[in-house]
Amino acid sequence: LSSGISQSRVVPSRADSRAAHIAAMDVWVNASNDSAADAGDFSGELGPHDLELNFSQYLRNNATLYIILGAVLALYFGLFLREMQWRRRQRDQVRGTEKESKAHEFAEILVCNLMPSFRFSKFQFRGMQPKVETISLEFEDLSLELKNGQRVLKGVTGNFGSGKMCAIMGPSGAGKTTFLNTLCGKVNYGTMVGTVRVNGQETTVSKFRSVTGFVPQDDIVFEDLTVREQIFFSARLRNDVSTSEKRIAHVVNDVLHIMHIDHIQNTIVGGVEQRGISGGQRKRVNISLELAAQPTLLFLDEPTSGLDATSSVAVALSLKTLCGLGMTSIMVIHQPRYSLFTLFDDVLLLGEGGQTVYLGDARGAKKYFEHLGFAMAGNENPADWFMDVISGEVKNAGIAKFEPATLFDMWDDNESCAALDHDESGPRLRRTLTFIEANQMDRAVLTASLQEEFARIDPNLNFVINEDELSLLLTRLAGAEPGETVVRELMDRMAGPDAETVSEREFLSYLNGLSEEVAGDSDANAEVEGASPTWGRRFRNMRRRSRAATEDSSDSELDTASQGSADNSDDSEDGEQEALHARGQTLSRKTPGFLMQMKILMTRRLVQWWRMTERLVFIIALIFAATFFGVLDRYIVVQPLWDANPVLYLHTALALLMGIFCLHIFGDAQPLFWRERARGMNVPAFYLSRVTINMVDLVIQTFFFTAIYYVIRQPRVPYSTWALPFLLVSLVASAWGTLVSLAVQPVKGAFFVTLLIFIICALLGQPAMLVVMLQGGQVEVIASSLSLTRWSVAMNFCTSMTMLHPNPMRMGTKDQAVFGLEKDVYLKRDWWGIGIWETGLCAMLVMSTVIRVIAFGLLVYRNRDKNV
């Protein structure tokens, strides 16, 4: 065989291919007559005594199959253990959340029994921290010039202050979303004209991507992950690389609580086919994905669309709470009720063509329009009335021929009046002073009561108690016995993780700190490097002084009082600033790199892998196809074992199924990819994580297909050598499926894959077609580059020739013609003399690599304008 393959032959022209084939057949038959005694007399056809193999032959041919079966089962078992570990971790996280809630509720009950008037913070952040550096935006003559020269926005000027919740409103076509996209640097269909300043410095918002979030109008979420998993993976990918796992868990819990979705945290989000959470909850999850990144600046495109009025207010209140930590929130809002409208600090009203109608305090908008001469009915929603005024539906008594465009000139003339129309600084400051004084009095009374009870439990007066004594003290104070988990959780919060004793100072500090928005206990601060138990409170005092610097003289008097009550001075403020900056919280963040993101994304993909129900359908299809072909080739249409045609059909069927199966790798995930790429996700890590996990499917499904056919058919060659070309077929077909999923729309993917596989496998792999095409020149290059069966079938045919030693002299005329044709096609030539089988192996590996590189290029460069 080796001498026959290596003989040099004259390559016939395409016109003389049939004559060349007959001549080659004669040469092969003569060579077979000379070597029949040495090569054996097996023709490749099953005789009556060939149906049963002896035991030693069976073991030799099937040993590898059972070894690989054990390896596949071990792989499945390992993945199963990983999934069980992940589920147990999620259950532990839920129990931890419940334990924290119970501990906080018990502490509230305890304090209320001693001081009913004590003011509690409704929720305490344990992972999220106040922003050390906030962001304010200024924009001057901001416009968007389209590629055709038309301008959509026309000179919008104004600013959004740091730590404020701001709204952009206007009738349809006013350019609200366009303004939002232009401001945050997401516009790719035009050129921004004008100036944007961040904290007074002329720059672009896109330079602060690591601390910026954007909530799209569409709810782009992972349908096969739970609510908690969605938020967890977003937090891991987008927070600072040095953030500990425990603090990430606290951040996730904070987001779940603040968005009121903690009760569904272990529920699959679902979609159209699989019912999961409700539409309103899905909207909250969409927002939560951005909040998990702890952004300093957050843009939202109609976050309340599809929500009822109550849910819209709840979402706005959650965002308002986060603005209290220093986050600046800017959102496009549509038809809010007035109670929601008044929650905004500033509001920008745009008219037709994207021109400014009003920009200022939300509560001053009504007075501004009344100042212009517009009158509102008593029972009308002011927010809706503003839209009517901007649209020209409301008449102005002072202007006979009022047109909506007049509002633009009115704003230019009366802009200074907007700031004066609504000034409630005096009452607001007096309420703040009253609250500070009342809170200080409550703290003093509470501290005295707690000290008295602590002394009763601590007879040694060493100001330290252990866990049992703490349990007794809590029982006396609350009038109810706490559980062991509650006592342990409170002890960790008071004295730090795994503490054995609690001091009086730690006990008093924790209970007095329940009025703060940010938890100041030892357990929470242990996850923030360099933090002290009171740093959150000092930060808020610092922000209060910063705001007061811009107020009038009455503001300064109040600020002086608040500074004295909190025992803060200018020198201490400087020290606090230095300490806060020492923790490294700035407007840039070092997010996880390639390797860390690869690990996170592979973990996420493995979680999704177990929940792919469509995999079962493909496995059933593969089992059916393998069984059908095996029975057909052995019992119905008895084919010689060396015949390449059954192998061609098997390779084509496997390639078709694997190509269609791999359409899901990127097809449905592209909107999610666009969203995560715009937030700084590493594209190679995303690509490799999905391709790597897909290899598990390739190996398992190819094994099922080949093992079933092999057991039925018994090709009389070692399983490993026979099955490897099938694995290569799956590898190349999956690459084509990946490429098609990135090149065409998902709904058209199956059609294109089916057509493609038919051409490159069934059509270009036919021996009758190849004998014409493999005559050298460009045609052979094209066929060899595209047709994977041109190589894979050759590998199987070469194995059969080597192991079975078919003898043409024992074949019929038809089989001799088929055998000669297949030999002339599949043993045509190799590369650099390395062998037919080795050439096929190299060719298919190169083919798979090139296709995947092209697919990666499409992922990177195609649809770059779709930044969700």
Protein Blocks (a to p, Z undefined) as FASTA:
>chain_A
ZZmmmpccddddfklmmmmmmmmmmmmmmmmmmmmmmnopaeoiacfklmpccfklmmmm
mmmmmmmmmmmmmmmmmmmmmmmmmmmmmmmmmmmmmmmmmmmmmmmmmmmmmmmmbccd
fbacfkbccdfbdcddddehiacddfkopafbghiacdddehiacdddddehklmmmmmm
mmnopafkbccedjddeehiacdfklmmmmcccddfbdcddfkbcfklmmmmmmmmmmcf
klcfklmmmmmmmmmmmnopmmmmmgcfbpmklccbdfklmmmmmmmmmmmnopabdcde
hklgoiafklmmmmmmmmmmmmmnopacddddehiafklmmmpmbdcdddehiiafbdcd
fklmmmmmmmnopacdfkbcfklmmmmmmnopaccfklmbacfklmmmmmmmmmmmmmmm
pccklmmmmmmmmmmmmmmmmmmmmmmmmmmmmmmmmmnonopacfklmmmmmmmmnopa
cdfklmmmmmmmmnoghiabdcfklmmmmmmmmmpmbdcbfklmmmmghiafklmmmmmm
mmmmmmmmmmcfklmmmmmmmmmmnopafklmmmmmmmmmmnopafbdcdddfklmmmmm
mmmmmmmmmmmmklmmmmmmmmmmmmmmmmmmmmmmccdfklmklmmmmmmmmmmmmmmm
mmmmmmmmmmmmmmmmmnopafklmmmmmmmmmmmmmmmmmmmmmmmmmmmnonopafkl
mmmmmmmmmmmmmmmmmmmmmmmcfklmmmmmmmmmmmmmmmmmpmklmmmmmngpjklm
mmmmmmmmlmmmmmmmmmmmmmnopafklpcfklmmmmmmmmmmmmmbaeehiojklmmm
mmmmmmmmmmmmmmmmmmmmgoklmcZZ
